[in-house]
Amino acid sequence: MRNKGKATSFDIAHRAGVSQSTVSRALRGSPLVNKETRDRIQAIARELNYKVDKNASNLRSQHSGTLALLLFEDPTPDDSLINPFFLSMLGSITRACAQAGYDLLVSFQQLSDDWHADYEDSNKADGIILLGYGDYVAYQSKLEQLVAQGTHFVRWGAVLPEQPGLSIGCDNFQGGRDLVEHLLALSRRRVAFLGHASNHYPEFFERYQGYCAALAAAGLKVDPALQLDAITTEQAGYEAVCALLDAGQSFDAVFSASDLIALGAMRALTDRGFKVPEQVAVVGFDDIHMAAFATPPLTTVRQNTKRAGELLVQSLLRTLHNLPVQSAKIPAELVIRRSCGQAVP
């Protein structure tokens, strides 16, 4: 016989006029329950001083109440090995998990053959969020393996046709096109592109395709000599600009596929005696915190990390509850600062 002084989920269900299973879902923050009903159930639970027995609930459902966030290790000048763009997204993912009633486990991706055993199959986490991936062609097989194993996961990255699994990403093509159209409006005509332009790095490639589309629309030819591969580091941007200058290339603007590349590019131009933006305009992509405090402040494309974090968590939870969900693109937002200057006479 149960203790009559202790409220149960059945008591809450009776008060709320819903089923006990609806109460359980609402107290877990399930998207299957609409917000009004969820708020009413949670208010009744507080009134009755009802506490969820997480251990018992997890044993019954075989759910851990935890999501795993796996970060790809990036080359950085500090010991974090985390791209600063992902740091702001990490905050938004953490908040979104808390709002949904989930804990968040954060680790680096090991690219092992048994991710499912490390996380979902071992009940450490109900699903996985992936940030970053390096060379996508090499990484794709890992995603295919996760799909084959039935692992619940969502990744931040380019939304590609027939890609394995679910992706949330930015409209990289439109962001790239907007940046180059802005440069062209300022009378810049020789625009260099720093970043990989192949399917090995699909996000950079989409930005490059936007760059090409803007030039073509203005009647300008794409000069292959003005495209140099660069990974997302300041050093790569610095070395790419030096390589262009050493090759005798003339250019009046630099489109960097990331803000970190742009920061290195500006440093190289300054070291080589060029004025930014008077002689060479520079733009980036991401709008990391440092972009606004660069010298001069960097024109860039903002990726909405708050919305990205919310969508990543919401999409993963929908897959966990077998609800329909699809990959999605977040609009890119042009942020104009002083690194472009005014129109060249």
C-alpha positions as CSV (number, residue, x, y, z in Angstrom):
1,M,0.0,0.0,0.0
2,R,1.4,3.4,-1.0
3,N,1.9,6.2,1.5
4,K,-1.2,8.3,1.2
5,G,0.7,11.4,2.3
6,K,3.1,11.1,-0.7
7,A,1.8,12.4,-4.1
8,T,2.2,10.2,-7.2
9,S,2.0,10.8,-10.9
10,F,-1.5,9.4,-10.8
11,D,-2.6,12.1,-8.4
12,I,-1.2,14.8,-10.7
13,A,-2.9,13.1,-13.7
14,H,-6.3,13.2,-11.8
15,R,-5.9,16.9,-10.9
16,A,-4.8,17.9,-14.4
17,G,-7.4,15.8,-16.2
18,V,-4.8,13.9,-18.3
19,S,-3.4,10.4,-18.4
20,Q,-0.5,9.3,-16.2
21,S,1.7,8.8,-19.3
22,T,1.1,12.4,-20.3
23,V,2.2,13.5,-16.8
24,S,5.4,11.4,-17.2
25,R,6.1,13.0,-20.6
26,A,5.4,16.5,-19.4
27,L,7.7,16.2,-16.4
28,R,10.5,15.0,-18.7
29,G,10.0,18.0,-20.9
30,S,8.8,15.9,-23.9
31,P,7.8,17.9,-27.0
32,L,4.9,15.5,-27.3
33,V,3.1,17.5,-24.7
34,N,2.1,21.1,-25.6
35,K,3.5,23.9,-23.5
36,E,0.2,24.9,-21.9
37,T,-0.4,21.4,-20.6
38,R,3.2,20.9,-19.6
39,D,3.2,24.1,-17.6
40,R,-0.1,23.1,-15.9
41,I,1.2,19.7,-14.9
42,Q,4.5,21.1,-13.7
43,A,2.6,23.7,-11.5
44,I,0.5,20.9,-10.0
45,A,3.6,18.8,-9.3
46,R,5.2,21.7,-7.5
47,E,2.0,22.3,-5.5
48,L,1.9,18.6,-4.4
49,N,5.7,18.7,-3.7
50,Y,6.1,15.8,-6.2
51,K,9.6,14.7,-6.9
52,V,10.5,12.6,-10.0
53,D,12.6,9.5,-9.1
54,K,15.1,9.8,-11.9
55,N,16.7,6.5,-11.3
56,A,13.5,4.6,-11.3
57,S,12.2,6.5,-14.3
58,N,15.4,5.7,-16.2
59,L,15.3,2.1,-15.4
60,R,11.7,1.8,-16.6
61,S,12.3,3.7,-19.8
62,Q,15.9,2.7,-20.5
63,H,16.6,6.4,-21.0
64,S,19.4,8.3,-19.3
65,G,17.9,11.7,-19.4
66,T,21.2,12.9,-20.8
67,L,22.3,14.1,-24.2
68,A,25.9,13.9,-25.4
69,L,27.6,16.8,-27.1
70,L,30.8,15.6,-29.0
71,L,33.2,18.3,-30.2
72,F,35.8,17.9,-32.9
73,E,39.2,18.9,-31.8
74,D,40.4,22.0,-33.8
75,P,43.9,23.4,-34.0
76,T,43.9,26.4,-31.7
77,P,46.7,28.6,-30.3
78,D,45.5,27.8,-26.8
79,D,44.9,24.5,-25.0
80,S,41.1,24.4,-25.6
81,L,41.3,22.8,-29.0
82,I,37.8,24.2,-29.5
83,N,36.8,26.5,-32.4
84,P,35.6,29.7,-30.7
85,F,32.5,29.7,-32.9
86,F,31.4,26.5,-31.1
87,L,31.9,28.0,-27.6
88,S,28.9,30.3,-28.0
89,M,26.9,27.4,-29.5
90,L,27.9,25.2,-26.5
91,G,26.2,27.8,-24.2
92,S,23.0,27.8,-26.2
93,I,22.9,23.9,-26.4
94,T,23.4,23.7,-22.6
95,R,20.5,26.1,-22.0
96,A,18.2,24.3,-24.4
97,C,19.0,21.0,-22.7
98,A,18.2,22.5,-19.3
99,Q,14.9,23.9,-20.5
100,A,14.0,20.4,-21.8
101,G,14.9,18.7,-18.6
102,Y,18.0,17.0,-19.9
103,D,21.6,16.8,-18.6
104,L,24.4,17.4,-21.1
105,L,27.5,15.3,-21.3
106,V,30.3,17.1,-23.2
107,S,33.3,15.3,-24.7
108,F,35.6,15.3,-27.7
109,Q,34.9,13.0,-30.6
110,Q,37.2,10.0,-30.7
111,L,36.2,8.8,-34.2
112,S,36.1,5.3,-32.8
113,D,34.2,2.4,-34.4
114,D,31.9,2.1,-31.4
115,W,30.4,5.4,-30.6
116,H,27.1,3.7,-30.1
117,A,28.6,1.5,-27.4
118,D,30.4,4.5,-25.8
119,Y,27.2,6.5,-25.5
120,E,23.7,5.4,-26.5
121,D,24.0,1.6,-26.2
122,S,25.7,1.9,-22.8
123,N,22.9,4.2,-21.7
124,K,25.3,7.1,-21.0
125,A,23.2,9.3,-23.3
126,D,19.9,9.0,-25.2
127,G,21.3,10.8,-28.3
128,I,24.3,12.6,-29.7
129,I,24.9,16.2,-31.0
130,L,28.0,16.5,-33.2
131,L,29.9,19.8,-33.7
132,G,32.7,19.9,-36.2
133,Y,34.1,17.2,-38.4
134,G,37.3,18.1,-40.3
135,D,37.4,16.4,-43.7
136,Y,33.8,15.6,-44.5
137,V,34.7,12.9,-47.1
138,A,36.6,11.0,-44.5
139,Y,33.9,11.7,-41.8
140,Q,30.9,10.6,-43.9
141,S,31.5,6.9,-43.3
142,K,31.3,7.5,-39.5
143,L,27.9,9.1,-40.0
144,E,26.8,6.2,-42.2
145,Q,27.8,3.8,-39.5
146,L,25.8,5.7,-36.9
147,V,22.7,5.5,-39.1
148,A,23.2,1.8,-39.6
149,Q,23.5,1.3,-35.9
150,G,20.3,3.2,-35.3
151,T,22.0,5.8,-33.1
152,H,20.0,9.0,-32.5
153,F,22.1,11.9,-33.6
154,V,22.1,15.4,-35.1
155,R,25.0,17.4,-36.4
156,W,25.8,21.0,-37.1
157,G,27.0,21.4,-40.6
158,A,26.1,21.8,-44.3
159,V,22.7,20.5,-45.3
160,L,23.6,18.2,-48.2
161,P,21.4,16.0,-50.5
162,E,21.3,12.4,-49.4
163,Q,23.5,13.0,-46.4
164,P,23.6,10.4,-43.6
165,G,21.4,11.5,-40.7
166,L,20.1,14.9,-39.7
167,S,21.8,18.2,-40.0
168,I,21.2,21.8,-38.8
169,G,23.3,24.4,-40.6
170,C,23.6,28.0,-41.9
171,D,22.7,29.2,-45.3
172,N,26.3,29.4,-46.3
173,F,25.7,30.0,-50.0
174,Q,23.5,33.1,-49.3
175,G,25.9,34.3,-46.7
176,G,28.8,34.1,-49.1
177,R,26.9,35.8,-51.9
178,D,25.8,38.6,-49.5
179,L,29.4,39.3,-48.5
180,V,30.7,39.5,-52.1
181,E,27.7,41.6,-53.3
182,H,28.6,44.0,-50.4
183,L,32.2,44.2,-51.6
184,L,31.2,44.7,-55.2
185,A,28.9,47.6,-54.1
186,L,32.0,49.2,-52.6
187,S,33.8,49.0,-56.0
188,R,36.0,46.1,-55.1
189,R,36.6,43.9,-58.1
190,R,39.6,41.6,-57.4
191,V,38.3,39.5,-54.5
192,A,40.4,36.7,-53.1
193,F,38.9,33.7,-51.4
194,L,40.7,32.1,-48.5
195,G,39.3,28.6,-47.6
196,H,38.9,25.2,-49.1
197,A,36.6,25.0,-52.2
198,S,35.8,21.3,-52.4
199,N,33.3,18.8,-51.0
200,H,35.9,17.8,-48.4
201,Y,34.9,21.0,-46.6
202,P,31.2,21.5,-47.7
203,E,30.5,24.6,-45.6
204,F,33.5,26.5,-47.0
205,F,32.6,25.2,-50.5
206,E,29.0,26.6,-50.2
207,R,30.5,30.0,-49.2
208,Y,32.8,29.8,-52.2
209,Q,29.8,28.9,-54.4
210,G,28.0,32.0,-53.1
211,Y,31.2,34.0,-53.9
212,C,31.3,32.7,-57.5
213,A,27.6,33.4,-58.0
214,A,27.9,37.0,-56.9
215,L,30.9,37.6,-59.2
216,A,29.1,36.0,-62.1
217,A,26.0,38.1,-61.5
218,A,28.2,41.2,-61.8
219,G,29.7,40.0,-65.0
220,L,33.1,39.2,-63.5
221,K,35.1,36.0,-64.1
222,V,36.3,33.9,-61.2
223,D,40.1,33.8,-61.1
224,P,41.3,30.4,-59.8
225,A,44.6,32.0,-58.8
226,L,42.7,34.1,-56.2
227,Q,41.5,31.0,-54.3
228,L,43.8,29.5,-51.7
229,D,43.0,26.6,-49.4
230,A,43.0,27.5,-45.7
231,I,41.8,25.7,-42.5
232,T,40.1,27.7,-39.7
233,T,43.1,29.2,-38.0
234,E,44.6,32.7,-37.9
235,Q,47.9,31.1,-39.0
236,A,46.3,29.7,-42.1
237,G,44.9,33.0,-43.0
238,Y,48.2,34.7,-42.5
239,E,50.1,32.2,-44.7
240,A,47.5,32.3,-47.4
241,V,47.7,36.1,-47.8
242,C,51.5,35.9,-47.8
243,A,51.3,33.2,-50.5
244,L,49.1,35.5,-52.7
245,L,51.4,38.4,-52.3
246,D,54.5,36.3,-52.9
247,A,52.9,35.1,-56.1
248,G,52.4,38.7,-57.3
249,Q,48.7,38.5,-57.3
250,S,46.8,41.8,-57.2
251,F,43.6,42.0,-55.2
252,D,41.6,44.7,-53.4
253,A,39.5,42.5,-51.1
254,V,39.8,39.2,-49.2
255,F,36.8,37.0,-48.5
256,S,37.9,34.7,-45.7
257,A,35.8,31.6,-45.1
258,S,35.9,32.1,-41.4
259,D,36.6,34.9,-39.0
260,L,39.8,33.3,-37.7
261,I,41.2,33.1,-41.2
262,A,40.2,36.8,-41.7
263,L,42.0,37.8,-38.5
264,G,45.2,36.2,-39.8
265,A,44.7,37.8,-43.2
266,M,44.5,41.3,-41.7
267,R,47.6,40.7,-39.7
268,A,49.5,39.6,-42.8
269,L,48.3,42.6,-44.8
270,T,49.4,44.9,-42.0
271,D,52.8,43.2,-41.7
272,R,53.3,43.6,-45.5
273,G,52.5,47.3,-45.4
274,F,49.0,47.3,-46.7
275,K,46.2,49.4,-45.1
276,V,42.9,47.7,-44.2
277,P,40.5,48.7,-45.6
278,E,41.9,51.6,-47.6
279,Q,43.9,49.3,-49.9
280,V,42.4,45.9,-49.2
281,A,39.0,45.2,-47.7
282,V,38.7,42.0,-45.5
283,V,35.5,40.1,-44.6
284,G,35.0,36.9,-42.6
285,F,32.3,34.5,-41.7
286,D,30.8,33.4,-38.2
287,D,30.8,36.6,-36.2
288,I,32.8,35.2,-33.3
289,H,33.4,37.5,-30.3
290,M,36.8,38.7,-31.5
291,A,35.4,40.0,-34.8
292,A,33.9,43.1,-33.3
293,F,37.2,43.9,-31.5
294,A,39.6,43.4,-34.4
295,T,41.5,46.3,-35.8
296,P,39.6,47.4,-37.8
297,P,36.3,45.7,-36.7
298,L,35.5,42.9,-39.0
299,T,32.6,42.7,-41.5
300,T,31.3,39.2,-41.4
301,V,28.3,36.9,-41.5
302,R,26.5,36.1,-38.3
303,Q,25.4,32.5,-37.7
304,N,22.6,32.6,-35.1
305,T,24.2,30.3,-32.4
306,K,21.2,30.7,-30.0
307,R,18.8,29.5,-32.6
308,A,21.2,26.8,-33.8
309,G,21.5,25.3,-30.2
310,E,17.8,25.3,-29.8
311,L,17.2,23.6,-33.1
312,L,19.9,21.0,-32.5
313,V,18.4,20.0,-29.2
314,Q,14.7,20.2,-30.4
315,S,15.5,18.1,-33.5
316,L,17.3,15.4,-31.5
317,L,14.5,15.2,-29.0
318,R,12.0,14.8,-31.8
319,T,14.0,11.8,-33.1
320,L,14.1,10.3,-29.7
321,H,10.3,10.5,-29.5
322,N,9.8,9.2,-33.1
323,L,8.4,12.5,-34.3
324,P,8.8,13.8,-37.8
325,V,11.9,16.0,-38.2
326,Q,14.0,17.2,-41.1
327,S,17.3,18.9,-41.7
328,A,17.1,22.7,-41.6
329,K,19.1,25.8,-42.6
330,I,19.3,29.0,-40.5
331,P,19.4,32.3,-42.4
332,A,22.7,34.1,-42.6
333,E,22.9,37.7,-41.4
334,L,25.4,40.2,-42.9
335,V,27.1,42.3,-40.2
336,I,28.8,45.4,-41.6
337,R,31.8,46.9,-39.8
338,R,34.8,49.0,-40.8
339,S,37.1,46.3,-42.4
340,C,35.4,47.0,-45.8
341,G,35.7,50.8,-45.8
342,Q,33.9,52.9,-48.4
343,A,33.8,52.7,-52.2
344,V,37.1,52.9,-54.0
345,P,37.4,55.9,-56.4
